[in-house]
Amino acid sequence: MREGSSTANYLVSVGVPVLAVGVVGSVIGAGWVSQPSGIFFSASMGLVWASAISSMVYAISTLNIPFSILAPLTYTNALVSIALSATIFGEWQSLNLLKVISGAVLIVSGASVVGTTKL
C-alpha cells in the first residue's frame, strides 16, 4: 500500500482485532453457540470480505486509483446485499420496492458519475 504496508500485512492487522472482538464478545455474551451452517456462512463472508479488501488495496497501491474515486464504487455492495437477502432469505416480501428501486437508481447513478471521472 502507499503507506508502506503489504496487502497481507493489512489483512492480518485488520483481522486480528476482528478476531479479538469476536472472542471477547463470545466470552461476555452467550458463549460460542453456532450451527455448522452458521460457521460456513461466516467463514464465506470473511473470505469474500478479504477478497474485496485485497482488490481495493491492489487498486489503490498498484493501479494508483485515488480512494476518492474508489470509495463511492464500494457502495454498490448494498445492491448485492439486497439482492442476496431478497432471494436467498426470502426477504423480498417485506421490501418497499419503491424505496429499494429509488436507492438502487441513486447508487448506480453515483457510481456511474464517479466511474467516468478522469484520473
Contacts in CASP RR format, 6 or more apart in sequence:
PFRMAT RR
TARGET T0000
AUTHOR 0000-0000-0000
METHOD contacts of the structure
MODEL  1
MREGSSTANYLVSVGVPVLAVGVVGSVIGAGWVSQPSGIFFSASMGLVWA
SAISSMVYAISTLNIPFSILAPLTYTNALVSIALSATIFGEWQSLNLLKV
ISGAVLIVSGASVVGTTKL
1 7 0 8 1.000
1 10 0 8 1.000
1 57 0 8 1.000
1 60 0 8 1.000
1 61 0 8 1.000
2 60 0 8 1.000
2 61 0 8 1.000
5 13 0 8 1.000
7 54 0 8 1.000
7 57 0 8 1.000
7 58 0 8 1.000
7 61 0 8 1.000
10 53 0 8 1.000
10 57 0 8 1.000
11 50 0 8 1.000
11 53 0 8 1.000
11 54 0 8 1.000
14 53 0 8 1.000
25 31 0 8 1.000
26 32 0 8 1.000
34 42 0 8 1.000
52 74 0 8 1.000
52 77 0 8 1.000
56 70 0 8 1.000
56 74 0 8 1.000
59 65 0 8 1.000
59 70 0 8 1.000
60 66 0 8 1.000
60 67 0 8 1.000
60 70 0 8 1.000
64 119 0 8 1.000
65 119 0 8 1.000
66 119 0 8 1.000
69 114 0 8 1.000
69 115 0 8 1.000
69 117 0 8 1.000
69 119 0 8 1.000
72 110 0 8 1.000
72 111 0 8 1.000
72 114 0 8 1.000
73 111 0 8 1.000
73 114 0 8 1.000
73 115 0 8 1.000
75 107 0 8 1.000
75 111 0 8 1.000
76 107 0 8 1.000
76 108 0 8 1.000
76 111 0 8 1.000
78 107 0 8 1.000
79 104 0 8 1.000
79 107 0 8 1.000
79 108 0 8 1.000
82 95 0 8 1.000
82 100 0 8 1.000
82 104 0 8 1.000
85 91 0 8 1.000
86 92 0 8 1.000
86 95 0 8 1.000
END
